[in-house]
Amino acid sequence: MSITVEEYEEVLNAEVWVEVNKLRDYARHGISREVRGEVWLYLLGIQEADRSKEVSTQKQKLHEYEQIDKEPNEMTKRVRGEISRYLRKTNIESSRNMPRLFEDIISAFCNHNHRVEYYPAMVNLCAPFVYSVKRECDAFLCFEKMINLLEEEVDIKEWAASALQFVLSRELSLENTMRLWDTYFSDPDWIELHPFFCLAVLKHLKESLEELEQSEIRTMLMRLPTLDMDQIVNEAFNLRHEIRERQISDEGL
């Protein structure tokens, strides 16, 4: 099932109330690049469905973001180095000043959330929002919500740990990551879906992995090839269904 840009825009352009549940239904099947950032704002609760206060709310969010300290500090050199490495690796063109956006958003988050220390994977977690969300303050709010959720829900410190802790953002290409997150954000409890997606990736790559040496397996898992994410999504939901059915069957014994 493929949802067109026009179908998304019909929902997004509602004058009074945006049907977020319809966006969730659509997003599971992937979101067109043209509207991905705007849809994510509703799925993550950054933008309210009620549009009556949209302008004033946006002004307030922008004002609050502008007040957050983004000045360089002792961690800035580390952040800039990781951003530079990431941008060389992804090599995605954009008319926006990507290094500055990354630096400002990550610096604002760390300065605003002192209990969370900077770690390199923040760049990977920030990238989908930087590339998809038009307004910097909105990208910051999405990034902040993602990091805080992972800090609360994922308490683990090789591949399984990274894949779970950073929701595959370090292992997948940026395009694959954004497609994956379309489906994640369509479900308010998406963090519970994530292990099934990790299993689906492993199942998809099983034959290729069996032909490799141990060191080659690790290399492949740390930087996954481009995947058919629609296939991965379907496989993940099938795995979840199979496991739940098995649990119900076991409980009935």
C-alpha positions as CSV (number, residue, x, y, z in Angstrom):
1,M,0.0,0.0,0.0
2,S,1.4,3.4,-1.0
3,I,0.1,6.7,0.3
4,T,0.5,9.6,-2.1
5,V,1.7,13.1,-1.2
6,E,-1.8,14.4,-2.1
7,E,-3.4,12.1,0.5
8,Y,-1.1,13.3,3.2
9,E,-1.6,16.9,2.2
10,E,-5.3,16.5,2.4
11,V,-5.0,15.6,6.0
12,L,-2.3,18.1,6.8
13,N,-4.2,21.0,5.2
14,A,-7.3,20.6,7.4
15,E,-8.5,24.0,8.5
16,V,-9.5,23.2,12.1
17,W,-8.4,19.8,13.2
18,V,-5.7,17.4,11.8
19,E,-6.7,13.7,11.9
20,V,-3.6,12.3,13.6
21,N,-5.0,8.8,13.7
22,K,-5.3,8.9,9.9
23,L,-1.7,10.1,9.7
24,R,-0.7,7.1,11.9
25,D,-2.5,4.7,9.6
26,Y,-0.8,6.2,6.6
27,A,2.7,6.5,8.2
28,R,3.1,2.7,8.8
29,H,3.4,2.4,5.0
30,G,6.0,5.1,4.7
31,I,5.9,8.9,4.4
32,S,6.8,10.8,1.2
33,R,9.9,12.9,1.7
34,E,8.1,16.1,0.8
35,V,5.8,15.9,3.9
36,R,7.7,13.6,6.2
37,G,8.9,16.3,8.6
38,E,5.5,17.8,9.0
39,V,3.8,14.5,9.6
40,W,6.4,13.5,12.2
41,L,5.6,16.7,14.2
42,Y,2.0,15.4,14.6
43,L,3.0,11.8,15.3
44,L,5.5,12.9,18.0
45,G,3.0,15.3,19.6
46,I,5.2,18.4,18.8
47,Q,2.3,19.9,16.8
48,E,-1.2,19.8,18.2
49,A,-4.1,18.5,16.1
50,D,-6.1,21.6,17.0
51,R,-5.0,24.3,14.6
52,S,-6.7,27.2,16.3
53,K,-3.6,28.1,18.3
54,E,-1.0,27.0,15.8
55,V,0.5,30.4,15.1
56,S,0.8,31.5,18.7
57,T,2.1,28.0,19.8
58,Q,4.8,28.1,17.1
59,K,5.9,31.6,18.2
60,Q,6.2,30.4,21.8
61,K,8.2,27.3,20.8
62,L,10.6,29.5,18.7
63,H,11.0,32.0,21.5
64,E,11.8,29.3,24.0
65,Y,14.3,27.6,21.7
66,E,16.1,30.9,21.0
67,Q,16.6,31.4,24.8
68,I,18.5,28.1,25.1
69,D,22.3,28.5,25.3
70,K,24.0,27.2,22.1
71,E,27.4,28.7,22.6
72,P,30.5,26.6,22.0
73,N,31.9,24.8,25.1
74,E,34.2,22.0,26.1
75,M,32.2,19.3,24.2
76,T,31.9,21.4,21.0
77,K,35.1,20.0,19.4
78,R,33.9,16.4,19.9
79,V,30.5,17.3,18.4
80,R,32.0,19.0,15.4
81,G,34.3,16.0,14.8
82,E,31.5,13.5,14.8
83,I,29.3,15.7,12.6
84,S,32.1,16.0,10.1
85,R,32.6,12.3,10.0
86,Y,28.9,11.6,9.6
87,L,28.4,14.1,6.8
88,R,31.4,12.7,4.9
89,K,29.9,9.2,5.3
90,T,26.3,10.1,4.2
91,N,27.3,12.5,1.5
92,I,23.7,13.8,1.1
93,E,23.4,17.2,-0.6
94,S,21.3,20.0,1.0
95,S,21.0,23.7,0.6
96,R,20.9,24.1,4.3
97,N,23.9,24.7,6.6
98,M,23.9,21.2,8.0
99,P,27.0,21.4,10.3
100,R,25.6,24.4,12.0
101,L,22.1,22.8,12.4
102,F,23.6,19.7,13.9
103,E,25.8,21.6,16.3
104,D,23.1,24.1,17.4
105,I,20.5,21.3,18.1
106,I,22.8,19.0,19.9
107,S,24.4,21.8,21.9
108,A,21.0,23.2,22.8
109,F,19.9,19.7,24.0
110,C,22.9,19.1,26.1
111,N,22.8,22.6,27.6
112,H,19.1,22.2,28.3
113,N,19.3,18.7,29.7
114,H,22.3,18.6,32.0
115,R,21.6,15.1,33.3
116,V,22.3,13.6,29.8
117,E,25.9,13.5,28.7
118,Y,26.8,13.9,25.1
119,Y,27.7,10.7,23.2
120,P,28.6,10.3,19.5
121,A,25.5,8.5,18.4
122,M,23.5,11.7,19.1
123,V,24.6,12.8,15.7
124,N,23.0,9.7,14.1
125,L,19.8,10.2,16.1
126,C,19.7,13.9,15.2
127,A,20.3,13.4,11.4
128,P,16.7,12.3,10.4
129,F,15.2,15.3,12.1
130,V,17.8,17.7,10.6
131,Y,17.1,16.4,7.1
132,S,13.3,16.1,7.4
133,V,12.0,18.9,9.7
134,K,12.0,22.4,8.2
135,R,12.2,24.5,11.3
136,E,15.2,24.2,13.5
137,C,13.2,24.6,16.7
138,D,10.9,21.8,15.7
139,A,13.8,19.6,14.8
140,F,15.2,20.3,18.3
141,L,12.0,19.3,20.0
142,C,11.8,16.1,18.0
143,F,15.4,15.2,18.8
144,E,14.8,16.1,22.5
145,K,11.8,13.8,22.7
146,M,13.7,10.9,21.0
147,I,16.7,11.1,23.3
148,N,14.6,11.5,26.5
149,L,12.5,8.5,25.4
150,L,15.5,6.3,24.8
151,E,17.1,7.4,28.1
152,E,13.9,6.3,30.0
153,E,13.1,3.1,28.1
154,V,16.5,1.6,27.0
155,D,18.8,0.8,29.9
156,I,21.7,-1.1,28.1
157,K,25.2,0.0,27.5
158,E,28.7,-4.9,20.5
159,W,25.7,-5.1,17.8
160,A,22.6,-5.8,19.8
161,A,23.4,-3.1,22.4
162,S,23.9,-0.4,19.7
163,A,21.0,-1.5,17.6
164,L,18.7,-1.3,20.6
165,Q,20.1,1.7,22.3
166,F,20.3,3.9,19.2
167,V,17.3,2.4,17.3
168,L,19.4,1.3,14.3
169,S,20.4,4.9,13.5
170,R,24.1,4.0,13.5
171,E,23.7,0.8,11.4
172,L,21.2,1.9,8.7
173,S,21.7,4.4,6.0
174,L,19.9,7.7,6.6
175,E,17.2,7.0,4.0
176,N,16.5,3.6,5.6
177,T,16.5,5.1,9.1
178,M,13.9,7.7,8.1
179,R,11.7,5.1,6.5
180,L,12.0,3.0,9.6
181,W,11.1,5.9,11.8
182,D,8.0,6.6,9.7
183,T,6.6,3.3,10.9
184,Y,7.8,3.8,14.5
185,F,6.3,7.2,14.9
186,S,2.9,5.8,13.6
187,D,2.6,3.9,16.9
188,P,2.6,5.7,20.3
189,D,4.3,2.6,21.8
190,W,6.8,2.2,19.0
191,I,9.7,1.5,21.4
192,E,8.1,-1.9,22.0
193,L,8.2,-2.7,18.3
194,H,12.0,-2.1,18.0
195,P,13.3,-5.5,19.0
196,F,11.1,-7.2,16.4
197,F,12.6,-4.9,13.7
198,C,16.1,-5.9,14.9
199,L,15.1,-9.6,14.5
200,A,13.6,-8.9,11.1
201,V,16.9,-7.4,9.9
202,L,18.8,-10.4,11.1
203,K,16.3,-12.8,9.5
204,H,16.6,-10.8,6.2
205,L,20.4,-11.0,6.2
206,K,20.6,-14.6,7.6
207,E,21.9,-16.3,4.4
208,S,24.5,-13.5,3.7
209,L,25.8,-13.6,7.3
210,E,26.2,-17.4,7.2
211,E,28.7,-17.1,4.4
212,L,31.0,-14.7,6.3
213,E,33.8,-15.0,8.9
214,Q,33.2,-13.7,12.4
215,S,35.0,-10.4,11.8
216,E,33.2,-9.9,8.5
217,I,29.8,-10.5,10.2
218,R,30.6,-7.7,12.8
219,T,31.6,-5.3,10.0
220,M,28.4,-6.0,8.1
221,L,26.1,-5.6,11.1
222,M,27.8,-2.4,12.2
223,R,27.1,-0.8,8.7
224,L,24.1,-2.6,7.2
225,P,23.6,-2.6,3.4
226,T,20.7,-0.7,1.9
227,L,17.6,-2.7,2.8
228,D,14.0,-2.9,1.4
229,M,12.4,-1.4,4.5
230,D,8.9,-2.2,3.4
231,Q,9.9,-5.8,3.5
232,I,11.6,-5.4,6.9
233,V,8.5,-3.6,8.3
234,N,6.2,-6.5,7.1
235,E,8.5,-9.1,8.5
236,A,8.8,-7.3,11.9
237,F,5.0,-7.2,12.3
238,N,4.8,-10.9,11.2
239,L,7.4,-11.8,13.8
240,R,5.5,-9.9,16.5
241,H,2.3,-11.7,15.6
242,E,3.9,-15.1,15.6
243,I,5.6,-14.6,19.0
244,R,2.3,-13.3,20.5
245,E,0.4,-16.2,19.2
246,R,3.0,-18.6,20.6
247,Q,2.8,-16.9,24.0
248,I,-1.0,-17.2,24.0
249,S,-0.7,-20.9,23.0
250,D,1.8,-21.5,25.8
251,E,-0.4,-19.8,28.4
252,G,-3.3,-22.0,27.4
253,L,-1.3,-25.2,28.2
